[in-house]
């Protein structure tokens, strides 16, 4: 069994597949290339159909959980996710989701959620920093992070 390829090897292979696909990288082409046992991408996939099916059903369950929303607010109600997954719950076996209302009611859990939100915002900021139109959004995010005592 081949070892997992490193990021540079994966990037090079994806670029090759993209170039072969007239500049468009399509997931179907990636899977097709990876089916070859000798492909650098082969060990990145679960080839046992039973296990892959189980993993896909878990992914589907996560999608169901993520799209479940609740309406909150007295004045101007809005929809929010009903359940959230916190980083420390994902550490170890099983993971899981907590009711958002429970997380918001507990100071420590709320702080964990805020830390994760700011970390995700930082990733978003890095991904889209070339879009100058978002500079005001990023400036506001830095103010929130600074006010909360987080690095941004």
N, C-alpha and C positions, 0 to 999 in steps of 0.2 A: 504494500500500500504506500502510495506517495505521501510525502509530507505536505502540509498546507503551504501553499505558495505565499511569498511575502507581498506586501502592497505594491511594490514596484513591478514585480512579475505579473500580478493581476492587472495593473494599469496598462502594462505593455500589451498584454493579450487582449484586453478590452479595446485598446486603440487599434490593434490589428483587425479585430472583428468589425469595428466601426468603419475603418478604411475599406474593408471588403464589402461593407453594406452601403456604399455610396455616401458615407459621412453620417449615417444614422445608426446609432447603436440600439438594437432591438433585443429585448429579453429572449425572445424565441431563438435568435441567432446565437446568443450566449449559451443557452442550454444545449442547442444543437452542437456547438463546438465542444462543449464540455462532456458530451456523451462519449467521446473517444477516450478510452482508458489512458492514453498517452498525453492527453491535454493537460496543461498546467492547471486548468480550472476544474478538472474532474473531481479532485478531493474536496472542492468547495460545496458540493451538492450531496444530498442524501439520495442514494440510488435504490435503496430498498423501498419498494412501493408501499409496503405496509407501514413502515416507519414514516415515510414522507407523507402518507395520507393522514397519519395521526398528528404529525406536526402541522399540517395544513388545517386540520380541524381545530387545533389549539389556536392557530392564527385567526381562524374564523370566529372562535369564541371571543378572542380579544377584540376583534372588530365589533362584535355585538355589544360588548361591554362598553367600548369607547363611544359608540353612537347613541347610547342610552342617555337621554337628557331629562332634566327636571326644569320646571319653571319656578323661579324664585323671585322674590321682591314684592313689596306691597305697592309702591308708587308706580313704577314702570317695570312690570315683570319682564324677565328675559330668560332664555334657556341656557343652561350650563350642563356640563357633563355630570352625570349622577355619581360616577365612580372615578377615582383617580388611583394611579399606581405610584407609590413612593419608592424612591431609590433604596432605602434601607429595607423595604419589604421584598424587593427583588434580589437582595443579597441572600444567598443560601438557597434552600430547596423550596420550590413551589411558587414564590412570588405572591401575587394576588392584588386585589383592588380594595380600597376603602371607600365608604360613602363620603362624598365631598362634604356634606353637612357635618359629619363627625370630625373630619380633618380641620375644617374651619373653626370648629368649636374648641379644639385642643391647641394651646399655644405652641407646643413643641412640634406637633404635626403640621400646623399652619406654617411655621418657620421652615420646616423641611420642604413643603410645597413651594414656598417663596424662593428658597435657594435653588430648587430645580427649575422653576420658571425663569429665574435670572440666568441660570446656566444655559437653558435652551435659547433664551433671548441672545445670549452671547454667540452661540453657534449660528443663529439666524443672522446676526450682525456680521459675522465673519463671512458667511455665504453671500450676503447681499451688499457688502460694503462698497462695491463698485457703483451702486445705484445712489447717486448724490441726492436723488429725490427723497430718500429715506433718512437723510442726515438729521432732520428734526426729530424723528422717531428715536433714533439712536441717542441723541442728546438727552431726550426725556428719560430714556432707559438708564443712562448713566446717572442722572439725578436721583432716580428711584434707588438704584443700587448704592449710591453714595449715602443717601439718607438712611438706608437700611444697614449700612456698615459692611456692604459687600463690595468686592472689587468688580469693576466693569470695564 
